[in-house]
Amino acid sequence: MDNLGQEVKQVLNESMSHLASLTELEKQQIRRRVRRSDLGVSKIKQRLELFPKVLTGLAVSVFFILLGTFIGNQLDTPLENKSGTPASKTQTDQDKSNYEKMSDGDALNGWTLMNDYATDGAKTTQTGLRTAYFVGRTTVGGKVVYYDENDIKYPSRIVFYPSEKSLKALPIEEGSHEEIVFSFEQQNELESLTGIMPGTEKEINMLVNKYTAYYKPNSDIPDVITFLKIMQPGEKEPITSEHFFKIDDDAKFVLPSHLKTVYKTLLVKTKINPLTDLTPFEVFQLYWYAEEQKDYEKQYALFIDDPNQVPVFASLKDYLDAANKSINQYFQKDVMERIKHRSKENPLREELIDDTHANIIISEEEGIGFGLLKNQEGIWKVKWLPLQ
């Protein structure tokens, strides 16, 4: 019985949704309440002692699943509403969210409901958690609050409270909650970019492109938002343009004539850098053309080389060793195929985020972009680890 707490945590972990940005929050809430509820645990121990020791493995599994549900109800998890009444297990028409009335491709406040690996439009998971995954693009503002580790609802989490105007610009159902969280990776990035500390709050504006709504009947579960950039006061949205990457009949990349000349002279020492005056998209084309040709020496010459940029690969030899590994070639080939697939019918989008940062959008649905930086000489180069 000494391991009861660990067993309960394991069952709860297994019963949670696969969506990490939400489940970790639920786990933290439950674990914190388990630690604070000695009475609840002692009652569970008493109930456990009533069970025969000869339970089969299957029966034990079923029992612990039921036990996890019991603890959830006892400890006021998101499965209960604010009045303490357990949520109904049977979904009624009144329980249904408007998200479930939408089909893939439908729009809400300018955002599009999309398919995804984890979600298929508005989908219900085995845990009863429902998700709706949207893609779009807008600038929103509001307050972010960094709760400390002792907060019961959001321990060590940053929560975004959008302004009234921003609420109308997001795919949020009318009357829904206003608390929105970030993935752990984005929370770390937000913390680094804004300098926000636990127990403090800040007003921010950000450019966002993904929104995942989570919902259960009689529950108040936060949605998750994804930002592209934290906007500075007075900063405008990135300037965008669309370009096609030409593909021939053999599904090979084709460079325009002026880029063919640049490509041939990439490793030639000249007074004027051959990349001078090229756009981010043109450097992007050179990078992937070199990838297809497996010309990694020329590809290496495209990376940012400013002294203030720490290279991931300190030398050409290190880069060649990594580029020739099968796992890296498989990954690069996968991205290259995505570029070709899109280029057959749709242009790729170039985003000039500011004077020194640019991004080429490969897939809005999967959030894949390719980053570039302008070096001290005013030349666009590929950033280290460019795929975002």
DRENDOLUM-880200 format. One record per residue: x, y, z of N, C-alpha, C, O in turn. Coordinates in steps of 0.2 Angstrom, whole numbers, plus 5000, padded with zeros to 4 digits. Layout:
XYZXYZXYZXYZ ...
END
This chain:
500449945000500050005000500450065000500250124999 501150065002501550125002501650154995501750214994 501550114990501650134983500950164980500950174974 500450164984499750184982499850254978499550254972 500150304980500150364977500450364970500250394965 501050324970501350314963500950284958500950294952 500550224961500150194956499550234954499350234948 499250274958498750314956498950364951498650384946 499550394952499850444947499950414940499850444935 500150354940500350314934499650304930499650314924 499150284934498450274931498250334928497950344922 498250394932498050454930498450474923498150504919 499050464923499450484918499250454911499250484906 499150384912498950344906498250364904498050354898 497850384908497150404906497050474903496550484900 497550514904497550574901497650574893497850534890 497450634890497450644883498250644881498650654885 498350624875499050634872499250704871499850714869 498850754872499050824870499450844876499150864881 500050854875500550864881500350934884500450944890 500250984880500151054883499551054888499551104892 499051014887498551014892498650964897498450974903 498850904895498850844900499350864906499150844912 499850894905500350904910500050954915500150944921 499651004912499251044917498751014921498751024927 498450964918497950924922498350884927498050874933 498850854925499250804930499450844936499450824941 499750904934499950954940499450964945499550964951 498850984942498250994946498150934951498050944957 498050884948497850824952498350804957498250784962 499050804955499550784959499550824965499650804971 499450894964499450944969498950924974499050934980 498350914972497750904976497850834980497550824985 498150784976498250724980498650734986498550704991 499250774985499650784991499350824996499450815002 498850864995498450905000497850875003497550895007 497750815001497150775003497250715006497150655003 497550715012497750645016497150615017497150545017 496550645019495950615020495650575014495450515015 495750605008495450565002495850505001495550454999 496550515002496950455001496850395006496850335004 496750415012496650365017495950325016495950265017 495450365013494850335012494950285006494650225006 495350305001495450254996495850194998495650134996 496350205003496650145005496250095009496250035008 495750125013495250085016494850045011494749985012 494650075006494250035001494649984997494449924996 495349994996495749944993495849884997495849834994 495849895004495949835008495349785008495349735010 494749815006494149765005494149724999493849674999 494649734995494649694989495049624990495549634993 494849574987495249514988495849514985495949554980 496349484988497049484985497149444979497649444976 496649404977496649354971496349384965496249354960 496349454965496049484959496449464953497149464954 496149454947496549444941496849504939496649564941 497349494934497749554931497249604928497249664928 496749574924496249614921495749654926495649714925 495549624931495149654936495549714939495249764941 496149694941496549754944496649814939496549864942 496749804933496749854928496149894928496149954928 495549864928494849894928494749934934494549984934 494949904940494949934946495250004946494950054949 495950004944496250064945496050114940496050174941 495750094934495450144930494850184933494750244933 494450134937493850164940494150204946493850264948 494650184949494950224955495150294952495050344956 495550294946495750364944495150404943495150464944 494550384940493950424939493650444946493450504946 493750404951493450424958493850474961493550524963 494550474960494950524963494850594959494750644962 494750584952494550644949493950684951493950744952 493450644953492850674955492950704962492650754964 493250664967493350684973493750744974493650784979 494250754969494750814970494550874966495050914965 493950874963493750934959494250944953494451004952 494350894949494750904943494250934938493650954939 494550954932494150984927493550944924493150964921 493450884927492850844925492250864929491750844928 492350914934491750934938491651004936492151044934 491051034936490951104935491051134942491151114947 490951204941491051244947490651234953490851244959 490051204952489651194957489751134961489451114966 490251094958490451024961490050964959490150914961 489550984954489150924952489550894946489850924941 489650824947490050784942489750794935489150794934 490150804930489950814923489550744921489750694922 489050754917488650694914489150654909489450684905 489050594909489450554905489150544898489450524893 488550564898488150554891488050624888487850674892 488350634882488250704879487550714876487350674873 487350774878486650794876486750844870487350864869 486250864867486250914862486450974865486851014862 486250994871486451054874487151054876487551104876 487450994877488150994879488651004873489251024873 488350994867488750994861489051064859488651114860 489651064858489951134856489851144849489751104845 489851214847489751234840490251214836490251204830 490851194839491451164835491251104831491451094826 490851064835490651004832490151004826489950954823 489851064826489451074820489751094814489451104808 490451104815490851134809491151074805491251014808 491351084799491651034795492351054794492551114794 492851014792493551034790493551084785493151074780 493851134785493851184780493451244782493451294779 492951234787492551294789492851344792493451334795 492651404792493051464795492651484801492051484802 492951514806492751544812493151604814493751594816 492851664813493251724814493851734810494351754813 493851704804494451714800494951654800495451654797 494751604805495251544806494851484803494251484803 495351444800495051384797495151314801495751304804 494651284801494651214805495051164800494851154795 495551134803495951094799496051024802495951004807 496250974797496450914799497150914802497550964801 497350864807498050864810498150794812497650754813 498750774813498950714816498550694822498250634823 498450744827498150734833497450744833497050714837 497250784828496450794828496250794821496650804816 495650774820495250774814494650814814494150794815 494850884813494350934813494150934821494550944825 493450934822493250934829493150864831492750824829 493650834835493650764837493550754844493850794848 493250694846493250674853493750624854493750574851 494150634860494650574861494350524866493750534868 494750474868494450424872494350444879493950424883 494650504881494550524888493950574888493850604894 493650584883493050634882493250704881492850744880 493950714880494150784878494050794871494250754867 493750844869493650864862494150924860494350964864 494350914854494850964851494550994845494250954841 494751054844494651084837495251124835495451174839 495651104830496251134828496151184822495951164817 496351244823496251304818496951324816497451334820 496951354810497551384808497351454805496751454802 497751504806497551574803498151614804498751594805 497951684805498551734805498251794808497851824804 498451824813498251884816498651904821499051874824 498651974823498952004829498452014834497952044833 498651984840498251994846498652024852499252014852 498252054856498552084862498152064869497552044868 498552074874498152064880498752054886499252084885 498552024891498952024897499151944898498751904897 499851944900500051874901500251874909500551924911 500051824912500151814920500551754921500351704918 501051764924501551704926501351684933501651714938 500951624934500851604940501351564943501751534940 501451574950502051534953501851464954501251444953 502351424957502251354958501751334963501551274963 501551384967501051364972500351374970499851364974 500251404964499551414962499151354960499451304957 498551344963498151284962497951264955498051204953 497751314952497451304945498051304940498051254935 498551344940499051354935499751354938500051404937 499951304941500651304944501151314939501251274934 501551364940502151374935501951384928502351364923 501351404926501151414919501051494918500851534922 501151514912501051574909500351574906500251534901 499851614908499151614905499051684901499251734904 498751674895498651734891497951754892497451714891 497751824894497151844894497051894889497251954890 496751874883496651924877496251984879495751974883 496352034876495852094876495252084873495152034869 494752124874494052114871494052114864493752074861 494452154861494552154854494852094851494652064846 495352074854495752014852495351944853495351904849 494851944858494451884858494051874852493851824850 493851934849493451934843493851914837493551894831 494451914837494951894832495151824832495551804828 494951784837495151714838494651674837494051694838 494751604836494151564834493951534841493951474843 493651584845493351564851492551574851492351614848 492251524854491551524854491251574859491651594864 490751604857490451664861490351644868489951584869 490551674873490451654880490951614883490851594888 491451584879491951544881492351574886492351644887 492751534890493251564894493751604891493951604885 494151654895494651694892495351674893495751714892 495451614897496051594899496451554893496151504892 496951574891497351534886498051524888498351564890 498251464886498951444888499351434882499151434877 500051414883500551404878500851334879500751304885 501051304874501451244875502051254879502251314880 502351204882502951214887503551244883503851294886 503651224877504151254873504051324871504551364872 503451344870503251414868503251454875503451514875 503051424880503151464887503851484888503951534890 504351434887505051444888505251504884505651544886 505051504877505251554873504951624875505251674875 504351624877503951684879504351714885504451774886 504551674890504851694896505551724894505751774897 505851694889506551724887506451784883506851834884 505951794879505851854875505651914879505851974878 505251904884504851954888505251974894505152024897 505551924897505851924904505351924909505551944915 504751894908504251894913504551844918504751784917 504351854925504551814930503951784934503451814933 504051724937503451704941503151754946503551784949 502551754946502151804951502151874948501951914951 502251884941502151944938501751944932501551884930 501552004929501152004923501452054918501752104920 501252044912501452094907500952104902500552054900 500952164898500452174892500952154886501452184886 500652114882501052104876500552104870499952094870 500852104864500552094857500952044854501552044854 500651994850500951944847500651924840500051934840 501051904836500751874829500651804830501151764832 500051774829499851704831499651674824499351704820 499751604824499551574818499251504819498951474814 499151484825498851414827498451424833498651464838 497851384833497451394839497151324840496751294836 497151294846496851234848496351234853496551254859 495751224852495251234857495151164860495051114857 495051164867494951104871494251114874494151164877 493851064874493251074878492951004880493050954877 492551004886492250954889491550984891491551044894 491050944892490450964895490550984902490850954906 490251044904490351064911491051074914491151064920 491451084909492151094911492451164909492251194904 493051184912493351244910494051234909494451244913 494251214902494851194901495151244896494851264891 495751264897496051314893496251294886496451234885 496251344881496451324875497151344874497451364879 497451324869498251334868498351374861498051354856 498751424862498851464856499651464854500051454859 499751474848500451474846500651534842500251564838 501151564845501351634842501951624837502351584838 501951664832502551674827503051724830503651714829 502851774833503251824835502951874840502351884840 503351894845503151944850503252014847503852024845 502752054846502752114843503052164848502752174853 503452214845503652274849503152324848502852324843 503152374853502652424852502752464846503252484844 502152474842502252504836502452464830502452494824 502652404831502852364826502252334822501752324824 502352334815501852314811501952234809502452204810 501452204806501452134804501952124799502152174795 502252064798502752054793502452064786501852064784 502952084781502752094774502752034771503351994771 502252014767502251944764502251954757501951994754 502451904753502451894746502451814744502651774748 502151804739502151734737502551714731502551754726 502851654731503351634725503251564724503151524728 503351544717503351474715504051454715504551484712 504151394717504851354716504751304710504351254711 505051324705504851284699505151214699505651194702 504651164697504851094697504751064690504251084686 505251024687505251004681504850934680504550914685 504850904674504350844673504650784677504250744678 505250784679505550734683505550744691505850714695 505150794692505050814699505750844703505850824708 506150874699506750904701506650984701506351014697 507051014706507051084707507351114701507851094698 507051174699507351214693507551284695507051314698 508151304695508351374697508251414691508451394685 508051484692508051524687508751544684509251534688 508851574679509551574676509951614680510551604681 509751674683510251714687510451674693510951684696 510051634696510251594702510651534700511051514704 510651514694511051464691511851484691512251454693 511851554689512551584689512751594696513351584698 512351614701512551624708512751554711513251554714 512351504709512551434712513251414710513651384714 513451424704514051404701514651444704515151414705 514551504706515051544709515051544717515451594720 514651504720514551514727515251504731515351534736 515651454728516251444732516851484729517451474731 516751524724517251564721517351624725516851664726 518051644726518151704730518151764725518551764720 517651814726517651864722517551934726517451924732 517651984723517652054727516952064730516852084735 516452044726515752054728515451984729515451934725 515151974735514851914737514251894732513851934731 514251834729513751814724513051824727512551824723 512951824734512251824737512051894738511451904740 512451944736512252014737511652024733511552004727 511152064736510552084733510052024732509452034729 510151964734509651914734509151914739509251944744 508551894737507951894742508051834747508351784745 507651834752507651774756507451714753507651654753 506951724748506651664745507151634740507151574739 507551684737508051654732508651614736508851564733 508851634742509251604746508951534748509351484748 508351534749507951474751508051424745508151364746 507951444739507951404733508651374732508751314730 509151414733509851394733509951334738510351284736 509751344744509851294749509551224747509851174748 508951224745508551164743508851134737508751074736 509051174732509351144726509951114728510151054725 510351144732511051104734510851044738511250994738 510351044742510150984746509950924741510150874742 509550944735509450894730510050864727510050804725 510550914726511150894722511650854727512150834725 511450854734511850834739512550874739513150844740 512550934737513150974737513151014743513051074744 513350974749513351004755513851064757513751104761 514451064753514951114753514651184751514751234755 514251184746513951244744513351264749513251324750 513051214751512451224756512751254762512451304765 513351234765513651254771513851334770513751374774 513951354764514151424762513551464763513651534763 512951444763512351484764512151504771511751544772 512451474776512351484783512551554785513151574783 512251584790512451644793513151634796513351584799 513551684795514251684797514451744801515051754802 514051774804514251834808514551804815514451754817 515051844817515351824823514951824829515051784834 514351854829513951854835513451794835513051784839 513451754829513051694828513451634830513951624826 513251594835513651534836513451474832512851454831 513851454828513751404823513551334826513951314831 513051294823512951234826513551184824513651134828 513751194818514351154816514951204815514951244811 515451184819516051234819516451234813516851274811 516351174809516851174803516451134797515851104799 516651144791516351114786516351034787515851004785 516951004789516950934790516350914795516050854794 516250944800515750924805515050924802514650884803 514950974797514350984794514250924789513750894788 514750914785514750854780514650784784514250744781 514950774789514850714793514050714795513750654795 513750764797513050764800512650754794512150724794 512750794788512350794782512250724779511750704776 512850684779512850624776512550564780512550504778 512350584786512050534790511350514788510950564785 511150454788510550434785509850464788509450484784 509850474794509350504798509250574795508650594795 509750614795509650684792509450684785509050724783 509750634781509550634774508750624773508450644769 508550574778507850554778507450614779506850624776 507650654785507250714787507250764781506650794780 507750784779507850834774507450814767507150854764 507450744766507050724760506350734761505950754756 506150724767505450724769505150804768504650814765 505550844770505450914770505450934762504950974760 505950914759505950934752505350904748505150944743 505150854749504550824746503950864748503450874743 503850894754503350934755503351004751502851024749 503951024750504051084746503851074739503451114736 504051014736503851004729503050994729502751014724 502850954734502050944733501651014733501251014730 501951054738501551124738501651164732501251194729 502251154729502451204723502151184717502051214712 501851124717501451094711500851144709500651154703 500551164715499951204714499851264717499551314715 500251274723500251334727500951364728501451324728 500951434728501551464730501751454737501351444741 502451464738502651474745502651544747502751584743 502551554754502551624756503151644759503351614764 503451704757503951734761503751784765503351834763 503951784771503751834776504451874779504851844781 504351944778504951984780504652004787504352054788 504951974792504751994799504952054801504552094804 505552074800505852144801506452154796506452114791 506852194797507452214793507952154792508352154788 507952114798508452064798508251994799508651944799 507551984799507351914800506751904794506351944793 506851844792506351824787506151744788506551704791 505551724785505351664786504951634779504651674776 505151574777504751554771504351494774504551444777 503651504773503151454775503151394770502951404765 503251344773503251274769502551244770502251214765 502251244776501651214778501251254784501551254789 500751284782500351324787500051264792500051274798 499751214789499451164793499851134798499651124804 500551124797500951084801501451134805501851114809 501351204803501851254806502551244804502951254808 502651224798503351214796503651284792503351304787 504151314795504451364791505151364791505451324794 505451404787506251404786506451474787506251524784 506951484792507151544794507751574791508251534790 507851634790508451664787508551734791508151764794 509251754791509451814794509851854789510151824785 509851914790510251964786510951974790510851994796 511451964787512151964791512352044791512052084789 512952054794513152124795513352154789513352214789 513352114783513552144777512852164773512852184767 512252144776511652154773511452104768511052114763 511752044769511551984764511151934768511351914774 510651914765510251864768510551794768510851774763 510651764774510951694774510451654778509951674782 510551584778510151534781510351534789510951534790 509851534793510051534800510151464802509951414799 510551454807510751384810510051354812509651384815 509951294811509351254812508751294809508351314813 508751304803508251344800507551324800507051364800 507451254800506751234800506451244807506651224812 505851274807505451294813504851254814504451264819 
END
